[in-house]
């Protein structure tokens, strides 16, 4: 059986191979709101986690989802925090509406929510500027400026935050190696971002646009120059209507595209520069059953596929240009143990990885499941807190970062980060870009298991 530490090593190695196959305003204000320097003022909620919004405060669709009975919102189980407790974690968005925001896995009272949203943004060096992330703000802008058929609302539990301070950018690093290469540190960056990545539902089988709230500030060592981006948009990860193949069974990443159906919205933009969303399907399950092998970068040899390979990679490549601005990011969002895989024969096309454990599938995760059943006589279901398949073991890489701006630091885009304008327009989001990063930099992020504490009682949906 592989140890937990072994899984981390193997996981990071796979990420390195995936990257080699490719060779933000986060909360910036909407038109009419305060300047970026004042974003922390407009975003603050002094009663965060302790009180509901003031009576009469306008609420967003995202907030309505968590206070109403909705599958995309928050439905507590017996013993979990009440809906009212969950609804106390809110913030004002750039448009003055109430939005859900980050909360801990456990309330101060001791009750748990059953899901997690990643890192506490208050630990970021950028929090004083960015403030609380307003989950679902881009969807609200899209809803107010497009016909109903072009709307996109994402579920609550999929919003994930990453905070990484003082990240060293190494000269020559392009993300393809297991560890950063040996070399000089050319810049130091702080990153605070929020990305929506749900790995329990069928949403990502067809839907390629997901909300990114991105804050990045880098200082170039040789010059002391600071470049800063605060960018919010629904960004595409690959093509709409389907997804691409992982490395299991291979031979490469993203070599096969599976058409599933119509995306939401149907006019979602396409990302063709990256290899997009790579999601496991039955061919990987069969490869594990057949004992097929693949190259393991850490050992330098061939090893059998197992449940560690039922993973997902979400790549994206986003550019914003115009008015003297050239901004590009190419992030990677990786999940080692999603609760789902794509199974066209299953209801809603959702196969549950934990169910595979009871068919003899090889791997440490399934060994853990079978051991629980052997000891308790109980079957571990897909939404059981004891299941290791809960989408909490993730790596977020901000990835490639390029910024040059000779124009105004404040520009406006639509909800997809397109149609750059120096002045606000209907359906625009205010963005902030400052400085010049020079040549492209590769910013490495963090690898964590956000359900590592059993007391948090995390379970799918997560």
LINSULZI-V283086 format. One record per residue. N is the residue number from 1. OMEGA is omega as a letter, one per 20 degrees, with the letter a starting at -180 (999 if undefined). NEAR is the number of other C-alpha atoms within 8 Angstrom. Layout:
# LINSULZI-V283086
{{N OMEGA NEAR} {N OMEGA NEAR}}
This chain:
# LINSULZI-V283086
{{1 r 5} {2 r 8} {3 r 7} {4 r 6} {5 r 7} {6 a 8} {7 r 10} {8 a 8} {9 a 9} {10 r 10} {11 a 10} {12 r 9} {13 r 12} {14 r 10} {15 r 10} {16 r 12} {17 r 12} {18 a 10} {19 a 10} {20 r 10} {21 a 8} {22 a 7} {23 999 4} {24 r 15} {25 a 17} {26 q 14} {27 r 17} {28 a 17} {29 r 17} {30 a 10} {31 r 9} {32 r 5} {33 a 8} {34 r 9} {35 a 7} {36 a 10} {37 a 7} {38 a 9} {39 a 16} {40 r 12} {41 a 7} {42 a 11} {43 a 14} {44 r 10} {45 a 8} {46 a 4} {47 r 8} {48 r 10} {49 a 11} {50 a 8} {51 r 7} {52 r 10} {53 r 8} {54 r 5} {55 r 4} {56 r 4} {57 a 8} {58 a 7} {59 r 9} {60 r 11} {61 a 9} {62 r 15} {63 r 13} {64 a 9} {65 a 13} {66 r 16} {67 r 11} {68 r 7} {69 a 9} {70 a 9} {71 a 7} {72 a 10} {73 a 13} {74 r 14} {75 a 8} {76 r 11} {77 r 5} {78 r 4} {79 r 7} {80 a 10} {81 r 11} {82 r 7} {83 a 11} {84 r 8} {85 r 11} {86 a 12} {87 r 12} {88 a 13} {89 a 14} {90 r 17} {91 r 15} {92 r 14} {93 r 14} {94 r 13} {95 r 8} {96 r 8} {97 r 11} {98 r 14} {99 r 16} {100 r 14} {101 a 11} {102 r 12} {103 r 9} {104 r 8} {105 r 12} {106 r 10} {107 r 12} {108 r 5} {109 r 5} {110 r 6} {111 a 10} {112 a 12} {113 r 15} {114 r 13} {115 a 12} {116 a 15} {117 r 13} {118 a 8} {119 r 9} {120 a 11} {121 a 13} {122 r 5} {123 a 8} {124 r 13} {125 a 7} {126 a 11} {127 a 13} {128 r 7} {129 a 10} {130 a 15} {131 r 13} {132 r 12} {133 r 12} {134 a 13} {135 r 10} {136 a 13} {137 a 11} {138 r 11} {139 r 14} {140 r 11} {141 r 12} {142 a 13} {143 a 12} {144 a 7} {145 a 8} {146 r 9} {147 a 7} {148 a 6} {149 a 7} {150 a 12} {151 r 12} {152 r 9} {153 a 8} {154 a 11} {155 a 10} {156 a 12} {157 a 14} {158 r 12} {159 a 13} {160 a 13} {161 r 14} {162 r 13} {163 r 13} {164 a 11} {165 r 9} {166 r 7} {167 r 11} {168 r 10} {169 a 14} {170 r 14} {171 r 8} {172 a 6} {173 r 12} {174 r 8} {175 a 12} {176 a 10} {177 r 11} {178 r 10} {179 r 4} {180 r 8} {181 r 8} {182 a 5} {183 a 7} {184 r 6} {185 a 10} {186 r 11} {187 r 11} {188 a 13} {189 r 14} {190 a 15} {191 r 15} {192 r 15} {193 r 12} {194 r 13} {195 r 11} {196 a 11} {197 r 8} {198 a 12} {199 r 11} {200 a 12} {201 r 9} {202 a 10} {203 a 7} {204 r 12} {205 a 11} {206 a 16} {207 a 12} {208 a 16} {209 a 11} {210 a 12} {211 r 14} {212 r 15} {213 a 16} {214 r 15} {215 r 16} {216 r 12} {217 a 12} {218 r 12} {219 r 11} {220 a 12} {221 a 10} {222 a 5} {223 a 5} {224 a 7} {225 a 9} {226 r 12} {227 a 13} {228 r 12} {229 r 14} {230 a 16} {231 r 16} {232 a 18} {233 r 13} {234 a 13} {235 r 13} {236 r 14} {237 a 17} {238 a 16} {239 r 13} {240 r 14} {241 a 13} {242 a 15} {243 a 18} {244 a 14} {245 r 16} {246 r 15} {247 r 9} {248 j 13} {249 r 10} {250 j 8} {251 a 6} {252 r 8} {253 r 12} {254 a 12} {255 a 7} {256 r 6} {257 r 9} {258 r 8} {259 a 8} {260 a 9} {261 a 7} {262 r 8} {263 r 13} {264 i 11} {265 a 10} {266 a 8} {267 r 7} {268 r 11} {269 a 9} {270 r 10} {271 a 13} {272 r 8} {273 r 7} {274 r 12} {275 r 14} {276 a 16} {277 r 14} {278 a 14} {279 a 14} {280 r 14} {281 a 10} {282 r 9} {283 r 9} {284 r 12} {285 r 9} {286 r 8} {287 r 12} {288 r 14} {289 a 9} {290 r 6} {291 r 8} {292 a 10} {293 r 8} {294 a 8} {295 r 8} {296 a 12} {297 a 9} {298 a 7} {299 a 5} {300 a 7} {301 r 7} {302 r 8} {303 r 8} {304 r 9} {305 r 14} {306 a 10} {307 r 12} {308 a 13} {309 r 9} {310 a 15} {311 r 13} {312 r 13} {313 r 13} {314 r 11} {315 r 14} {316 r 16} {317 a 12} {318 r 10} {319 r 8} {320 a 11} {321 a 9} {322 r 8} {323 r 10} {324 a 10} {325 r 13} {326 a 12} {327 r 11} {328 r 12} {329 r 12} {330 a 13} {331 r 12} {332 r 12} {333 a 11} {334 r 12} {335 a 13} {336 a 13} {337 r 13} {338 r 16} {339 a 14} {340 q 11} {341 a 14} {342 r 13} {343 a 10} {344 a 7} {345 a 5} {346 r 8} {347 a 5} {348 r 6} {349 a 10} {350 r 13} {351 r 9} {352 a 10} {353 a 13} {354 r 14} {355 r 9} {356 a 10} {357 a 13} {358 r 8} {359 r 6} {360 a 6} {361 a 12} {362 r 11} {363 a 11} {364 r 11} {365 r 10} {366 r 13} {367 r 11} {368 r 9} {369 a 14} {370 r 10} {371 r 8} {372 r 11} {373 r 11} {374 a 8} {375 a 6} {376 a 6} {377 a 7} {378 r 7} {379 r 5} {380 a 11} {381 a 8} {382 a 12} {383 r 9} {384 r 9} {385 r 9} {386 r 7} {387 r 13} {388 a 9} {389 a 12} {390 r 15} {391 a 14} {392 a 13} {393 a 12} {394 r 13} {395 r 11} {396 r 12} {397 r 11} {398 r 14} {399 a 14} {400 a 13} {401 r 14} {402 r 13} {403 r 16} {404 a 13} {405 r 13} {406 a 7} {407 a 7} {408 r 9} {409 r 8} {410 r 9} {411 a 14} {412 r 15} {413 r 14} {414 a 12} {415 r 15} {416 a 9} {417 a 12} {418 r 8} {419 a 7} {420 a 13} {421 r 10} {422 a 9} {423 a 6} {424 r 11} {425 a 7} {426 a 5} {427 a 10} {428 r 13} {429 a 15} {430 a 14} {431 a 15} {432 r 15} {433 a 15} {434 r 12} {435 a 11} {436 a 10} {437 a 14} {438 r 7} {439 a 5} {440 r 8} {441 r 12} {442 a 13} {443 r 13} {444 a 10} {445 a 11} {446 r 9} {447 a 8} {448 r 8} {449 a 8} {450 r 10} {451 a 11} {452 a 5} {453 a 7} {454 a 7} {455 r 4} {456 r 11} {457 a 12} {458 r 14} {459 r 13} {460 i 15} {461 r 9} {462 999 15}}
